[in-house]
Amino acid sequence: MPVSASAANAPALTWTAVTEDDTARLAQQLAQAMGAQPALADALLTLRGNLGAGKTTFVRHLLRALGVTGRIKSPTYALVEPYELPATAARAGAPLPAWHADLYRFDDPREWEDAGLRELFATPGLKLVEWPEKAATLLPMADLDLHFLHDGDDARRIVVAAPTARGAQLLAALA
């Protein structure tokens, strides 16, 4: 799968994820980077890949690693699921919101606007978006753009590109 135009010249790293534990380790590393630098927890992450490629599984592991408790649901039918990231030593104060959006069911990019997501994405907090291409150019530029690629039966590659300065900080922490 080609890297999106917004991430075409961005620095990138590739992980091989043979098992779900491999995916969980990447999510844990990213959560540690976000926890160490409070401003990074306000990032926009886009997740691309075919059905069953591991996008929702990665989000579940990331939210768990960031301290979310309780059920973490797929937002395929709800469109957006809200979560609360607990305050950490590095990020003192109130908990930070997190939103997990799945745009798979969009037929037209304007549905992103009609659903009120522009306002939601303008507020502080972590935003995780599956199927971002369904919003076309209406979605803000991602800080990290994750591509989940199948490499055979169970093997996957996760290509992480960082088209923004915030994304580059996160990517550097993962290297």
URVENBEL-V685745 format. One record per residue. N is the residue number from 1. RES is the residue in one letter. NEAR is the number of other C-alpha atoms within 8 Angstrom. D_LAST is the distance of its C-alpha to the last C-alpha in Angstrom with 2 decimals. Layout:
n=<N,N>
res=<RES,RES>
near=<NEAR,NEAR>
d_last=<D_LAST,D_LAST>
This chain:
n=<1,2,3,4,5,6,7,8,9,10,11,12,13,14,15,16,17,18,19,20,21,22,23,24,25,26,27,28,29,30,31,32,33,34,35,36,37,38,39,40,41,42,43,44,45,46,47,48,49,50,51,52,53,54,55,56,57,58,59,60,61,62,63,64,65,66,67,68,69,70,71,72,73,74,75,76,77,78,79,80,81,82,83,84,85,86,87,88,89,90,91,92,93,94,95,96,97,98,99,100,101,102,103,104,105,106,107,108,109,110,111,112,113,114,115,116,117,118,119,120,121,122,123,124,125,126,127,128,129,130,131,132,133,134,135,136,137,138,139,140,141,142,143,144,145,146,147,148,149,150,151,152,153,154,155,156,157,158,159,160,161,162,163,164,165,166,167,168,169,170,171,172,173,174,175>
res=<M,P,V,S,A,S,A,A,N,A,P,A,L,T,W,T,A,V,T,E,D,D,T,A,R,L,A,Q,Q,L,A,Q,A,M,G,A,Q,P,A,L,A,D,A,L,L,T,L,R,G,N,L,G,A,G,K,T,T,F,V,R,H,L,L,R,A,L,G,V,T,G,R,I,K,S,P,T,Y,A,L,V,E,P,Y,E,L,P,A,T,A,A,R,A,G,A,P,L,P,A,W,H,A,D,L,Y,R,F,D,D,P,R,E,W,E,D,A,G,L,R,E,L,F,A,T,P,G,L,K,L,V,E,W,P,E,K,A,A,T,L,L,P,M,A,D,L,D,L,H,F,L,H,D,G,D,D,A,R,R,I,V,V,A,A,P,T,A,R,G,A,Q,L,L,A,A,L,A>
near=<5,3,7,6,5,7,11,7,6,9,8,9,9,8,7,9,12,8,8,8,7,10,12,11,8,8,13,11,9,12,11,10,12,12,13,7,10,10,7,12,10,10,14,12,12,13,14,12,11,7,5,5,10,8,12,8,9,11,11,9,12,13,11,9,11,11,8,11,6,4,4,7,5,8,11,11,6,6,9,10,11,8,9,9,12,10,10,7,5,8,9,7,5,6,8,11,11,12,12,14,13,14,14,8,7,10,6,7,11,8,10,14,10,7,6,8,9,9,7,7,8,6,6,8,11,12,13,13,13,14,12,13,5,11,14,8,5,9,9,5,8,13,14,16,14,12,13,15,12,10,8,6,5,8,11,13,13,12,12,12,14,18,16,11,8,10,14,12,9,14,14,7,8,8,5>
d_last=<22.09,21.57,19.07,21.16,22.82,21.13,17.66,19.01,17.70,14.58,11.12,9.78,7.60,9.89,10.37,13.74,15.60,18.85,19.98,19.96,18.36,15.22,15.31,16.04,13.05,10.70,13.21,13.27,9.60,10.33,13.67,12.56,10.68,13.92,16.11,14.92,15.70,18.87,18.87,15.79,17.99,20.16,17.89,19.11,17.24,19.03,19.08,20.77,22.20,25.51,27.40,26.10,22.62,21.02,20.54,22.82,21.57,18.00,19.66,21.78,19.00,17.14,20.49,21.42,18.28,19.19,22.67,24.78,27.74,30.39,30.36,27.56,29.38,28.63,29.93,31.31,34.87,34.43,32.12,30.24,29.68,29.25,27.47,27.21,24.14,25.63,25.40,23.02,23.34,20.89,22.67,26.29,29.08,29.74,27.62,25.55,26.49,24.31,25.64,24.88,26.73,27.64,29.41,30.38,34.06,34.25,36.66,36.52,33.82,36.44,36.25,33.04,35.24,38.19,36.24,35.49,31.73,31.68,32.98,30.67,27.55,28.89,28.79,26.05,23.85,21.09,22.03,20.94,22.81,23.50,25.36,24.72,26.54,29.71,29.69,29.25,28.96,30.15,26.80,24.87,21.74,18.75,15.82,13.69,15.46,14.77,16.83,17.99,19.63,22.03,21.85,25.11,26.66,23.96,20.79,18.55,15.62,13.60,12.54,10.81,12.02,12.12,15.71,16.23,15.28,14.65,12.36,10.44,10.19,8.96,6.36,5.24,5.66,3.80,0.00>
